[in-house]
Amino acid sequence: MDTVLARAVEVCPEKLFVRRTKNLTQGLVSGYAATQQIATHKRKYHMKTSAVNLEVMKEFGVAGFEAARSLGELNLRTWEKLVEKQTETFGLFVDAGIEMVKATTEVKEVKELVNAEMAVAKQFGENLVVKGREALQVTNDARDDYRSWAEQGVEIFTKQVSKSAKAA
């Protein structure tokens, strides 16, 4: 840069050099001012964008936490219902076993024992089918609950994305 300036002094007359230097200086000052304005605008815009981005991230985080919490509650309710049905089914096995022991101890003849065992088995089978249908209903309800949860999640996500797109 110094060599360019020295050469300009040698080549140009003094007045011309001063005028060009003055014009160059004014150009640099106005260019610097324009650069500062752009930088200030970018900082303001960046600050606004950062604040908006942080707000959007916060909203997504809150929505995600709420979705995870509701999923946990849904899982817990479903688990409790299924365990209840399993316990009831296990109770059917125990009751059928007790009836078989009773029939074995009370009946004197083999034909009566076979008839009693068949009656217990028939009752046990019917009760087992009922409990199976109840468990199937629990799983169908759980499926519907999970589907509803997923649809709500997609709806909330879509609202969040469109809201953040409008803010940006």
Secondary structure as the mmCIF struct_conf table of DSSP 4:
data_model
#
loop_
_struct_conf.conf_type_id
_struct_conf.id
_struct_conf.beg_label_comp_id
_struct_conf.beg_label_asym_id
_struct_conf.beg_label_seq_id
_struct_conf.end_label_comp_id
_struct_conf.end_label_asym_id
_struct_conf.end_label_seq_id
HELX_RH_AL_P HELX_RH_AL_P1 ASP A 2 VAL A 11
BEND BEND1 CYS A 12 CYS A 12
HELX_RH_AL_P HELX_RH_AL_P2 GLU A 14 GLU A 106
BEND BEND2 GLU A 109 GLU A 109
HELX_RH_AL_P HELX_RH_AL_P3 VAL A 110 ALA A 167
#
